[in-house]
Amino acid sequence: MFNLNNHDETPEEKRERIRQSELKNNPTGSLQDSLNRGSNGNLNDLTGGMGWKGTGVLIVVLIGGFVLYKLIF
């Protein structure tokens, strides 16, 4: 159950491991969380696997798309 190599674990892996254990221990709470996440969105799930460069590119693309949309419509 516990990872003996915690010192080798990245912060992202630790957060994911804790989230998975919470989902396993509290299934009804995870259902409520998933319903809330589905209606509101979760930025961490979107950018969690990206580095800072990927997140920056995503932000630039979103801003560029918004500006392009406003110019056309």
Secondary structure, DSSP 8 states (H G I E B T S, - for coil): ---TTGGG--HHHHHHHHHHHHHHH-HHHHHHHHHHHHHH--HHHHHTTS-HHHHHHHHHHHHHHHHHHHHH-
